[in-house]
C-alpha cells in the first residue's frame, strides 16, 4: 500500500493534513467502515480520494450533484488521477472513456449519482469491476425526514452488501438522530468507526435580525460588502427573481437560481458563480450543495431556513478558504407560520412532525438567543466547549428582563384550556378579548382571563415565540397546532424556577407594523395545513389536481367553522352532495378526530332541514321500538322509509299511514306526526 504522506504532497500538493483528516484517511485506507462528520470546508473529499490511491481496485463515490462530481473529477484528472463519472450529463464519448478505463483496471475513482443505483446494468457493471470500497458524500441525504432526503440513497446499503466491501460515509450536517439513521440505513446497524470532528467554523460571523423592510436590509448588507461573492437564500422562487433584480438595480452583479429554471440556465448560473469574482446568486435551497467555491465571503437568508441543520449547511458555504466570512439571517412571524405549515402539511406521521416542530423550536431558539449564538448553534450538535468573538450577540449582548410572571401566566392559560389551543386563542384569553370562541368554550370565566393586559397582542406573540425557542411549548401535531407544555416548563409553572427573556424583541414587537393578512388566523392555520395535507393525499391517489377535491376557499371555511358532523359539513361552500359522499368523512376525521357512521339514506339529507327531521324520527322510533310499555315485539322502519317521511313536509295523518302501513302507523304514527308538526 502506497504511503499517505508522499501522495498528499505529490498528488494533492499539501504539506500537511488539516486537523482530523489523517485519522480518517488511515481508517479508510485500512478498509474499515467509517462515518465521518466534518464541518463544511474541513476537507472531506481528501479523506476518500487519498485512500483510493493507496488501495487496490476502484472506489465508487456516490454523490448527489452532477456539478459537484464533474468538478471533482476534473480537478483529480488535472493532478493525474484516473477518475471518471457516470452521470446523465455525459456524452456517449465520455461514457465510453469511463467504461474503457474501468475495464482496463486503470480507474481509481468512479463517481456516480445515487439514481443510477436502481439500474440493473449499473449493478452488474459494479459487480464485474474490482470495486474495493464505497464512499458516500452528503450521507445525511439517506435520512428520510431530513432536509436533503434523496430516496435513491436508500439503495446504497443493499449495494454495500451485494459487493461485500467497506463503506465510508461523510457529511457535515447530522445531529444525533440523523447519525443513527445513517448507521441503520447505510451500515445495516453495524457500528462503523465514527469520527466527529466538530462543527465549529470560527471564521464565520453569525448574525440574526428581525425582519423590518427586509429587502432594504438585504440590500444594505450586500452594499456594505460590494464586490464580494455572496449567496442570498430565499423561501420562494419568485423572491429570488425580484431580489436579484433589486440587487442589479443597486449596481451589483447578481443573478437568480431556482429549481424551476431550465437545466441549461441552472448550469450556466453555477458556472458563472464558480468562475466570476464578486457575483451574487439569489437562490432557493436548490443551489449550493456541492459548491466548491472557496472564497464566498457572505451568505444571507432573506427568509428563515427550515431547520438548524439546513442553516448550518447553507452558511457553511461561506469562507471555505478559512478567511473571515459573514452571515445574516432575517426572520419574522410569517416565516415561522410558513415553516409550521410546511411541517403540518407534510406526510410524516405525528411523532415525526412533533420532532420537526422541536427542530424548528431549536432554530427559533437560535434566532431569539440571549447569549452567544455560536454556543447555541454548536450546543445543538452536542458541543459544549465553545469560544466565540464572532457573533452579533457577543458584539452587542441584548438587554434581558425578568419574564417569570409573564411566562407563568402564559403556561397557566395553556394548562387551564387543557392544552387544546394555539397561541392566538391563548393571547385572547390573556388579554381579555371576549371572542365568540372564548365565549363558546367558557374561557371568559377562567382565572387567567384578562390577566395579561400589561402586554399588547404583538408583545405576547413575541413572548410566546421566545417560549417556543426555549422549547417550553411545542405544537401538538395531533391537535392541529395546539400548544402543549414540555417537561422544561413544569418547574416554571410550579414556581420552582425563574426565567429571563429578551427585552429588545418584546419592545420591537410593540412598534412593529402588523403583518399582511394571512389566509386564516394563526389559530386556524394548523388545521388548514392538516386539511391541505389530506386534500393532497386524496388528489395524489386520484391523480387529479388538488383543487378538484376542494378549493382553498372551501378548506379555509372548514378551518374557520370547524364542522363537527356531516350536516354542518354539507353547509360549507363548495361541498356538494357528491363530494360530501366521497370526501366528507375523510375531512371530518381531520377536523373532529372521527366521523360518525351515517346511513346512506340519511346522508342524502345532510345539510337540509329534512336531515334534522330524520334524526328526530329516528329518536322517536328508538323510544317506541318495543311499544309504549317496552314489552311489545320489536318493530322498526327502514332508513329509506324514514327519509321519505322526513321529506314529506306536512303532518298529514293519511299520508303517514299510507307510507308506514297499518301496523307501523299504529305504533309510530302519533309520535311521527308530532315530529312533523314541530318541524313545520
Buried (B, 14 or more C-beta within 10 A) or exposed (E): EEEBEEBBEEBBEBEEBBEBBBBBBBBBBBBEBBBBBBBBBBBBBBBBBBBBBBBEBBBBBBBBBBBBBBBBBEBBEEEEBBBBBBBEEBEEEBBEBBBEBBEEEEBBBBBBBBBBBEEEEBBEBBEEBEBBBBBBBBBBBBBBBBBBEBEBBBBBBEBBEEBEBBBBBBBBBBBEEBBEBBBBBBBEEEEBBBBBBBBBBBBBBBBBBBBEEBBEBBBEBBEEBEEBBBBBBBBEBEBBBBBBBBBBEEEBBBBBBBEEBEEEBBBBBBEBBBEEEBBBBBBBBBBBBBBBBEBBBBBBBBBBBBBBBBBBBBBBBBBBBEEBBBBBBBBBBBBBBBBBBBBBBBEBEEEBBBBBBBBBBBBBBBBBBBBBBBBBBBBBBEBEEBEBEBBBBBEEEBEBEEBBEBBBBBBBBBEBBEBBBBBBBBBBBBBBBEBEBBEEBEBBEBEBBBBBEEBBBBBBBBBBBBBBBBBBBBBBBEBBBBBBBBEBBEEBBEEEBEBBBBEBBBBBBEEBEEEEEBBBBBBBBBBBBBBBBBBBBBBEEEEEEBBEBBBBEBBBBBBBBBBEBBBBBBEBEBBEBEBBBEBBBBBBEBBBEEBEEBBEBBBBBBBBEBBBBBBBBBEBBEEBBBEEEEEEEEBBBEBEBBBBBBBBBEBEEEBBBEBBEEEBBEBBBEBBBEBBEEBE
